[in-house]
Amino acid sequence: MLHVTREGVREVDGRAGVNTKQSHREEHAMTSTLLSRRDVLKGSVAIAAVSVGGGIVTRFRRAEAQERAAQPHARIDAMLRQAVDAQDVPGVVAMAATDKGLLYEGAFGTRLLGDSAPMTRDTVFRIASMTKAITCVAAMQLVEQGKLKLDEPVPNIDPALGSPQVLEGFDAAGAPILRPAKRPITLRHLLTHTAGFSYEIWDANMVRYVKVSGMPAIFSGKVAALRMPLVFDPGDKWEYGINIDWVGRLVESISGQTLDAYFRDQIFMPLGMKDSGYITSAEQRARQARVHQRQADGTLVPQPLETPFTPEFWSGGGPLYSTGPDYLTFLQMLLHGGRFNGAQLLQPETVALMGQNHIGNLPAGIMKTENPARSNDVDFFPGAELRWGLGYMLNMQPGPNGRSAGTVSWGGIFNTYYWLDPVKRVTGLIMTQILPFADPRVLQLYGQFESSVYQALQAA
């Protein structure tokens, strides 16, 4: 640490050997002041004059850089802690990385409101639809191997894919009116949510169809829940739906492995994602954050831990467990063009292709809720031009919080979110466990975190 005196610059403990002898009177006549960055710049001439061989200057600059880097991190800490203190969230994990390495990580609050168990970086989350990007990477691995084609009709592994029907409406008696689709479904349709499949939660006609037909709900884990009709012809529109569940089924059929085994062998183990999977161990379950339901008055009510069960199929669209560090590793793999931790999962040109617009001028990203307890209306960037890549949403213009045009992003229904900016070479995530989806308070925190990450980038 350095101090300024009338005689020049000295180190507090005298180790530099520069002007350390000073009268007792002088020491009392002038109070030593810790150097600010401005002091450092002003003192640089004096430093040079005493010919210290550059050692002190180097230490000055290193300390200044460390201080400059620490300030944005402290601001992020304070912002996340404030959200916990205001009970906007019970707890939160947030992380960001550049292509040079980890930029920020923080964990605040508790895993369960009113409980003492702290939120930690290794807290286990239900990442829900953040599963989709992983499934899409698996599919693109098979595309690279020539086992799947983007623009050919998908393999006929089920009549819902091979002979799709379109729901035209309902007759006077309330019975569904169906007709054959005008064109076949392709993998590109599925990856971009333009195949015509929907989710009940955001589609009134599908809510009615499921009720009339008696088919099981999508979260039942039954294959029959996937056998719903299309709500438009493939390629005609964008609508968020069960498309990636079908992609997962295709991965299983083509690879000969169940999806949990494929993810383990081809993605998680190569990347070292030890806390990601469809089933949690007792030790992981002990680290799991609880879901909280937002009430009309803004308060949060903890929900019971979900009861584990074995589904008929592993869903490519939703139910993975993971941690912040694990999912950031997956994002870093994409940021590095398909290679990370010594594992090459995809070729760089494949990752670049996934981040391009694959739906032309079709508007995307806006969803109207049919189940307010599960999801709010979704419109993350009102008025912005949003499209879809091969697995995630695509910002066609710069975002309000720092992201570049070309940034891809998405989230999970329990209010977990990620983004990846290939232009500024940064990726980040923020993890909570709150319903309904698109919670305004979490989205505000997400935006503040993203903005702070870009400020940290500038300061680095």
C-alpha positions as CSV (number, residue, x, y, z in Angstrom):
1,M,0.0,0.0,0.0
2,L,1.4,3.5,-0.9
3,H,1.2,6.9,0.8
4,V,2.1,10.3,-0.4
5,T,4.3,12.6,1.6
6,R,6.1,15.9,0.8
7,E,9.2,13.9,0.2
8,G,7.6,11.8,-2.5
9,V,6.2,8.3,-2.4
10,R,6.9,5.6,0.1
11,E,5.5,2.2,0.8
12,V,3.7,1.9,4.2
13,D,5.9,-0.9,5.4
14,G,9.1,0.5,3.8
15,R,9.8,-2.5,1.7
16,A,10.3,-0.5,-1.4
17,G,13.2,1.4,0.2
18,V,12.1,4.7,-1.3
19,N,12.3,7.8,1.0
20,T,11.2,5.9,4.0
21,K,13.1,8.2,6.4
22,Q,10.9,11.1,7.4
23,S,10.9,13.4,10.4
24,H,8.4,12.9,13.2
25,R,7.4,16.5,12.7
26,E,6.7,16.0,9.0
27,E,4.6,12.9,9.6
28,H,2.4,14.9,12.0
29,A,2.3,17.9,9.8
30,M,0.8,16.0,6.9
31,T,-1.7,13.2,7.2
32,S,-0.9,10.4,4.8
33,T,-3.8,9.7,2.4
34,L,-4.5,6.4,0.5
35,L,-4.0,7.0,-3.2
36,S,-7.1,7.4,-5.2
37,R,-6.9,6.6,-8.9
38,R,-6.6,10.4,-9.6
39,D,-3.7,10.5,-7.0
40,V,-2.0,7.7,-8.8
41,L,-2.1,9.6,-12.1
42,K,-0.9,12.8,-10.5
43,G,1.8,11.0,-8.6
44,S,3.2,9.1,-11.7
45,V,5.7,11.9,-12.4
46,A,7.0,11.8,-8.9
47,I,7.3,8.1,-9.1
48,A,9.3,8.2,-12.2
49,A,11.6,10.9,-10.7
50,V,12.7,8.6,-7.8
51,S,13.8,5.9,-10.3
52,V,12.3,2.8,-8.7
53,G,12.7,0.6,-11.7
54,G,9.0,0.5,-12.5
55,G,8.1,-1.9,-9.6
56,I,5.9,0.5,-7.7
57,V,4.3,1.7,-10.9
58,T,3.4,-1.9,-11.8
59,R,1.9,-2.4,-8.4
60,F,-0.1,0.9,-8.7
61,R,-1.5,-0.2,-12.0
62,R,-2.3,-3.6,-10.8
63,A,-4.1,-2.3,-7.7
64,E,-6.0,0.3,-9.8
65,A,-7.2,-2.4,-12.2
66,Q,-8.2,-4.6,-9.3
67,E,-10.2,-1.8,-7.8
68,R,-11.8,-0.9,-11.1
69,A,-12.8,-4.5,-11.6
70,A,-14.1,-4.9,-8.1
71,Q,-16.5,-1.9,-8.2
72,P,-19.0,-3.4,-10.8
73,H,-18.9,-6.7,-8.9
74,A,-19.8,-5.0,-5.7
75,R,-22.6,-3.2,-7.4
76,I,-24.0,-6.5,-8.7
77,D,-23.7,-8.0,-5.2
78,A,-25.6,-5.0,-3.8
79,M,-28.3,-5.2,-6.4
80,L,-29.0,-8.9,-5.9
81,R,-28.9,-8.6,-2.1
82,Q,-31.4,-5.7,-2.3
83,A,-33.8,-7.9,-4.3
84,V,-33.6,-10.5,-1.5
85,D,-34.0,-8.0,1.2
86,A,-37.1,-6.6,-0.5
87,Q,-38.4,-10.2,-0.8
88,D,-38.7,-9.8,-4.5
89,V,-37.0,-13.2,-4.6
90,P,-36.3,-15.7,-1.7
91,G,-32.9,-16.4,-3.2
92,V,-30.9,-16.0,-6.4
93,V,-27.9,-17.3,-8.1
94,A,-26.4,-15.2,-11.0
95,M,-23.3,-15.9,-13.1
96,A,-21.6,-14.5,-16.2
97,A,-18.6,-15.4,-18.3
98,T,-16.7,-14.1,-21.2
99,D,-14.6,-16.0,-23.7
100,K,-11.7,-15.3,-21.3
101,G,-13.3,-16.9,-18.3
102,L,-15.6,-16.3,-15.3
103,L,-16.7,-12.6,-15.1
104,Y,-19.1,-12.8,-12.1
105,E,-20.8,-15.2,-9.7
106,G,-23.0,-14.6,-6.7
107,A,-25.5,-16.3,-4.6
108,F,-27.8,-14.5,-2.2
109,G,-30.8,-15.2,0.0
110,T,-32.1,-18.7,1.0
111,R,-33.4,-21.7,-0.9
112,L,-36.6,-21.6,1.1
113,L,-38.3,-18.5,2.3
114,G,-38.1,-18.3,6.1
115,D,-35.5,-21.0,6.3
116,S,-31.8,-20.6,7.2
117,A,-30.3,-22.8,4.4
118,P,-28.5,-20.3,2.2
119,M,-28.6,-20.1,-1.5
120,T,-25.2,-21.2,-2.7
121,R,-23.5,-21.5,-6.1
122,D,-24.1,-25.2,-6.1
123,T,-27.9,-25.0,-5.3
124,V,-29.9,-27.3,-7.6
125,F,-32.7,-25.8,-9.7
126,R,-35.5,-27.1,-11.9
127,I,-34.4,-25.5,-15.1
128,A,-37.5,-26.4,-17.1
129,S,-37.4,-25.0,-20.6
130,M,-33.7,-24.2,-20.3
131,T,-33.5,-28.0,-21.1
132,K,-34.5,-27.1,-24.7
133,A,-31.2,-25.7,-25.7
134,I,-29.5,-28.9,-24.5
135,T,-31.9,-31.0,-26.5
136,C,-31.3,-28.9,-29.6
137,V,-27.5,-29.3,-29.2
138,A,-28.1,-33.1,-29.1
139,A,-30.1,-32.9,-32.3
140,M,-27.5,-30.8,-34.1
141,Q,-24.8,-33.4,-33.1
142,L,-26.9,-35.9,-35.1
143,V,-27.2,-33.5,-37.9
144,E,-23.5,-33.1,-38.1
145,Q,-23.2,-36.9,-38.2
146,G,-25.7,-37.0,-41.1
147,K,-28.2,-39.0,-39.1
148,L,-30.8,-36.2,-39.2
149,K,-31.6,-33.6,-41.8
150,L,-32.8,-30.1,-41.1
151,D,-35.1,-29.8,-44.1
152,E,-36.3,-33.3,-44.9
153,P,-39.5,-34.7,-43.3
154,V,-38.7,-36.0,-39.9
155,P,-38.5,-39.8,-39.4
156,N,-42.0,-41.2,-39.0
157,I,-41.5,-42.4,-35.4
158,D,-45.2,-41.5,-34.5
159,P,-48.3,-40.6,-36.4
160,A,-48.3,-37.2,-34.7
161,L,-45.1,-36.5,-36.6
162,G,-45.6,-38.6,-39.7
163,S,-49.2,-37.8,-40.4
164,P,-50.0,-34.6,-38.6
165,Q,-53.5,-33.3,-38.3
166,V,-54.4,-29.6,-38.0
167,L,-57.1,-28.4,-35.6
168,E,-59.4,-26.2,-37.6
169,G,-61.8,-25.5,-34.8
170,F,-64.8,-27.1,-33.2
171,D,-68.2,-27.9,-34.6
172,A,-71.6,-26.9,-33.1
173,A,-71.5,-29.9,-30.8
174,G,-68.0,-29.0,-29.6
175,A,-66.2,-31.8,-31.3
176,P,-62.8,-31.0,-32.8
177,I,-62.5,-30.3,-36.6
178,L,-59.3,-31.8,-37.9
179,R,-57.7,-32.0,-41.4
180,P,-54.4,-33.3,-42.7
181,A,-51.5,-30.9,-42.6
182,K,-50.6,-29.3,-46.0
183,R,-46.9,-30.2,-45.7
184,P,-44.6,-32.5,-43.7
185,I,-42.9,-31.5,-40.5
186,T,-39.1,-31.0,-40.7
187,L,-36.5,-30.8,-38.0
188,R,-36.0,-27.1,-38.7
189,H,-39.8,-26.6,-38.0
190,L,-39.4,-28.4,-34.7
191,L,-36.3,-26.6,-33.6
192,T,-37.8,-23.2,-34.4
193,H,-41.3,-23.8,-33.0
194,T,-42.9,-23.4,-36.4
195,A,-44.2,-27.0,-36.8
196,G,-47.6,-26.1,-35.5
197,F,-47.4,-27.7,-32.0
198,S,-48.5,-25.7,-29.0
199,Y,-48.7,-25.7,-25.3
200,E,-52.1,-25.7,-23.5
201,I,-50.8,-23.0,-21.1
202,W,-50.6,-20.5,-24.0
203,D,-53.2,-21.7,-26.4
204,A,-57.0,-21.5,-25.8
205,N,-57.9,-24.0,-28.5
206,M,-55.5,-26.6,-27.2
207,V,-56.9,-26.1,-23.7
208,R,-60.3,-26.9,-25.2
209,Y,-59.0,-29.8,-27.3
210,V,-57.4,-31.5,-24.3
211,K,-60.5,-31.2,-22.2
212,V,-62.8,-32.5,-25.0
213,S,-60.5,-35.3,-26.1
214,G,-59.5,-36.4,-22.6
215,M,-55.8,-36.7,-23.5
216,P,-53.3,-36.5,-20.6
217,A,-51.7,-33.2,-19.7
218,I,-48.2,-32.5,-20.9
219,F,-46.7,-32.7,-17.4
220,S,-48.1,-36.2,-16.9
221,G,-45.0,-37.8,-18.4
222,K,-47.2,-39.9,-20.8
223,V,-46.3,-40.2,-24.5
224,A,-50.0,-39.8,-25.3
225,A,-49.7,-36.2,-24.0
226,L,-47.5,-35.4,-27.1
227,R,-50.0,-36.7,-29.6
228,M,-51.9,-33.4,-30.0
229,P,-52.9,-31.9,-33.3
230,L,-51.2,-28.9,-34.8
231,V,-52.8,-25.4,-34.5
232,F,-51.5,-24.3,-38.0
233,D,-49.7,-25.8,-40.9
234,P,-45.9,-26.4,-40.6
235,G,-43.9,-23.3,-41.4
236,D,-46.9,-20.9,-41.4
237,K,-46.4,-19.3,-38.0
238,W,-44.4,-19.3,-34.8
239,E,-45.9,-20.7,-31.6
240,Y,-44.1,-21.9,-28.6
241,G,-45.0,-25.6,-28.0
242,I,-44.0,-29.2,-27.4
243,N,-41.8,-29.2,-30.5
244,I,-38.6,-29.9,-28.5
245,D,-40.2,-32.8,-26.7
246,W,-40.5,-34.4,-30.2
247,V,-36.9,-33.5,-30.9
248,G,-36.0,-35.4,-27.8
249,R,-37.9,-38.4,-29.0
250,L,-36.1,-38.2,-32.4
251,V,-32.7,-38.1,-30.6
252,E,-33.7,-41.3,-28.7
253,S,-34.9,-43.0,-31.9
254,I,-31.9,-42.1,-34.0
255,S,-29.2,-42.6,-31.3
256,G,-30.6,-45.8,-29.8
257,Q,-30.2,-44.2,-26.3
258,T,-32.7,-42.9,-23.9
259,L,-32.4,-39.1,-23.6
260,D,-31.1,-39.1,-20.1
261,A,-28.3,-41.5,-21.2
262,Y,-27.6,-39.5,-24.3
263,F,-27.3,-36.3,-22.4
264,R,-25.0,-38.0,-19.8
265,D,-22.7,-39.5,-22.4
266,Q,-22.6,-36.9,-25.1
267,I,-23.0,-33.6,-23.2
268,F,-22.8,-33.7,-19.4
269,M,-19.9,-36.0,-18.8
270,P,-17.7,-34.5,-21.6
271,L,-18.3,-31.0,-20.2
272,G,-18.0,-32.0,-16.5
273,M,-21.7,-31.1,-15.7
274,K,-21.9,-33.3,-12.7
275,D,-25.1,-31.8,-11.2
276,S,-27.3,-32.0,-14.3
277,G,-29.8,-34.7,-15.1
278,Y,-33.4,-35.8,-14.9
279,I,-33.1,-37.5,-11.5
280,T,-31.5,-36.0,-8.4
281,S,-29.6,-38.0,-5.8
282,A,-30.4,-37.6,-2.1
283,E,-27.4,-35.3,-1.8
284,Q,-28.5,-33.1,-4.7
285,R,-32.1,-33.0,-3.5
286,A,-30.8,-31.6,-0.2
287,R,-29.3,-28.8,-2.2
288,Q,-32.4,-28.0,-4.2
289,A,-34.2,-24.7,-4.0
290,R,-37.9,-24.7,-3.4
291,V,-40.4,-23.3,-5.9
292,H,-42.4,-20.3,-4.6
293,Q,-45.8,-19.1,-5.9
294,R,-46.2,-15.3,-6.3
295,Q,-49.5,-14.2,-4.8
296,A,-51.8,-11.3,-6.0
297,D,-50.4,-9.1,-3.3
298,G,-46.8,-9.8,-4.4
299,T,-45.9,-12.1,-1.5
300,L,-44.3,-15.5,-2.1
301,V,-45.6,-18.8,-0.8
302,P,-43.3,-21.9,-0.7
303,Q,-44.5,-24.9,-2.5
304,P,-43.8,-28.6,-1.6
305,L,-40.9,-30.3,-3.3
306,E,-42.1,-32.2,-6.3
307,T,-42.7,-35.9,-5.9
308,P,-40.2,-37.9,-8.1
309,F,-41.7,-40.3,-10.5
310,T,-40.5,-42.2,-13.6
311,P,-42.2,-40.9,-16.8
312,E,-42.9,-42.9,-19.9
313,F,-40.4,-40.7,-21.7
314,W,-37.7,-38.2,-20.8
315,S,-38.9,-34.8,-22.0
316,G,-36.6,-32.8,-24.2
317,G,-38.6,-29.7,-23.5
318,G,-38.5,-29.4,-19.8
319,P,-37.7,-31.3,-16.6
320,L,-33.9,-31.2,-16.1
321,Y,-32.2,-30.3,-12.9
322,S,-29.0,-28.3,-12.9
323,T,-26.9,-25.7,-11.2
324,G,-25.7,-22.3,-12.1
325,P,-22.1,-23.5,-12.7
326,D,-23.2,-26.5,-14.7
327,Y,-25.4,-24.4,-17.0
328,L,-22.8,-21.7,-17.4
329,T,-20.4,-24.4,-18.5
330,F,-22.9,-25.4,-21.2
331,L,-23.3,-21.8,-22.3
332,Q,-19.5,-21.4,-22.4
333,M,-19.3,-24.3,-24.7
334,L,-21.6,-22.5,-27.1
335,L,-19.7,-19.2,-26.6
336,H,-16.5,-21.0,-27.5
337,G,-18.0,-22.4,-30.8
338,G,-18.9,-25.9,-29.5
339,R,-15.6,-26.7,-27.6
340,F,-15.0,-26.3,-23.8
341,N,-13.2,-28.1,-21.0
342,G,-11.4,-30.1,-23.7
343,A,-14.5,-31.5,-25.2
344,Q,-15.7,-30.7,-28.8
345,L,-19.5,-31.1,-28.8
346,L,-20.3,-29.2,-32.0
347,Q,-18.3,-27.6,-34.8
348,P,-18.1,-23.8,-34.8
349,E,-20.1,-23.5,-38.0
350,T,-22.9,-25.5,-36.4
351,V,-23.0,-23.2,-33.4
352,A,-23.0,-20.2,-35.6
353,L,-25.9,-21.7,-37.7
354,M,-27.9,-22.3,-34.5
355,G,-27.7,-18.6,-33.7
356,Q,-29.0,-17.4,-37.0
357,N,-32.6,-16.4,-37.9
358,H,-34.4,-19.5,-39.3
359,I,-38.0,-18.2,-39.4
360,G,-37.8,-15.4,-41.9
361,N,-40.2,-12.6,-41.1
362,L,-42.4,-14.6,-38.7
363,P,-42.9,-12.7,-35.4
364,A,-41.8,-14.7,-32.4
365,G,-41.5,-14.6,-28.6
366,I,-44.9,-13.3,-27.6
367,M,-47.3,-15.6,-25.6
368,K,-50.7,-14.9,-24.0
369,T,-51.4,-17.0,-20.9
370,E,-54.3,-19.3,-20.5
371,N,-53.1,-20.3,-17.0
372,P,-52.1,-17.2,-14.9
373,A,-50.9,-19.4,-12.0
374,R,-48.3,-20.9,-14.3
375,S,-47.4,-18.0,-16.5
376,N,-47.9,-14.3,-17.0
377,D,-48.3,-13.0,-20.5
378,V,-44.8,-13.1,-22.1
379,D,-43.2,-10.3,-24.1
380,F,-39.7,-9.8,-22.9
381,F,-38.9,-7.0,-25.4
382,P,-42.1,-5.0,-26.2
383,G,-42.0,-3.6,-29.7
384,A,-38.7,-5.3,-30.5
385,E,-38.1,-7.6,-33.6
386,L,-37.6,-11.1,-32.2
387,R,-37.0,-14.2,-34.2
388,W,-35.9,-17.8,-33.5
389,G,-32.7,-19.7,-34.1
390,L,-32.2,-23.5,-33.9
391,G,-33.1,-23.7,-30.2
392,Y,-33.5,-20.2,-28.8
393,M,-35.0,-16.7,-29.1
394,L,-33.0,-14.3,-31.2
395,N,-32.7,-10.5,-30.7
396,M,-32.6,-8.9,-34.2
397,Q,-31.7,-5.5,-32.7
398,P,-29.6,-4.4,-29.7
399,G,-31.5,-4.9,-26.4
400,P,-32.2,-2.3,-23.8
401,N,-29.8,-3.7,-21.2
402,G,-26.6,-4.1,-23.3
403,R,-27.1,-7.2,-25.4
404,S,-26.1,-7.0,-29.1
405,A,-28.2,-7.8,-32.1
406,G,-27.7,-11.5,-32.6
407,T,-27.9,-12.4,-28.9
408,V,-29.8,-15.6,-28.2
409,S,-31.7,-16.3,-25.0
410,W,-34.5,-18.1,-23.3
411,G,-35.5,-19.3,-19.8
412,G,-37.5,-21.8,-17.8
413,I,-41.0,-21.6,-16.3
414,F,-39.7,-21.3,-12.8
415,N,-38.0,-18.0,-13.7
416,T,-34.6,-19.1,-14.7
417,Y,-33.0,-17.2,-17.6
418,Y,-29.9,-17.1,-19.8
419,W,-28.5,-15.1,-22.6
420,L,-25.5,-15.5,-24.9
421,D,-24.1,-12.5,-26.8
422,P,-21.7,-13.7,-29.6
423,V,-20.8,-10.2,-30.6
424,K,-19.6,-8.9,-27.2
425,R,-18.5,-12.5,-26.3
426,V,-20.4,-12.7,-23.0
427,T,-23.0,-15.1,-21.6
428,G,-24.9,-15.0,-18.3
429,L,-27.7,-16.6,-16.3
430,I,-29.9,-15.8,-13.4
431,M,-31.7,-18.5,-11.4
432,T,-34.7,-18.3,-9.1
433,Q,-37.6,-20.7,-8.4
434,I,-40.8,-18.7,-8.7
435,L,-44.1,-19.1,-10.4
436,P,-45.7,-17.8,-12.6
437,F,-43.3,-17.5,-15.5
438,A,-42.2,-14.0,-16.6
439,D,-42.5,-12.7,-13.1
440,P,-42.2,-8.9,-13.4
441,R,-39.9,-8.6,-10.3
442,V,-37.6,-11.3,-11.6
443,L,-37.6,-9.9,-15.1
444,Q,-36.6,-6.5,-13.6
445,L,-33.8,-8.1,-11.7
446,Y,-32.7,-10.0,-14.8
447,G,-32.5,-6.8,-16.8
448,Q,-30.5,-5.1,-14.0
449,F,-28.1,-8.0,-13.8
450,E,-27.6,-8.0,-17.5
451,S,-27.0,-4.3,-17.6
452,S,-24.5,-4.6,-14.7
453,V,-22.7,-7.4,-16.5
454,Y,-22.1,-5.1,-19.5
455,Q,-20.9,-2.4,-17.2
456,A,-18.5,-4.8,-15.7
457,L,-17.3,-5.7,-19.2
458,Q,-16.5,-2.1,-19.9
459,A,-14.6,-1.8,-16.6
460,A,-12.6,-5.0,-17.1
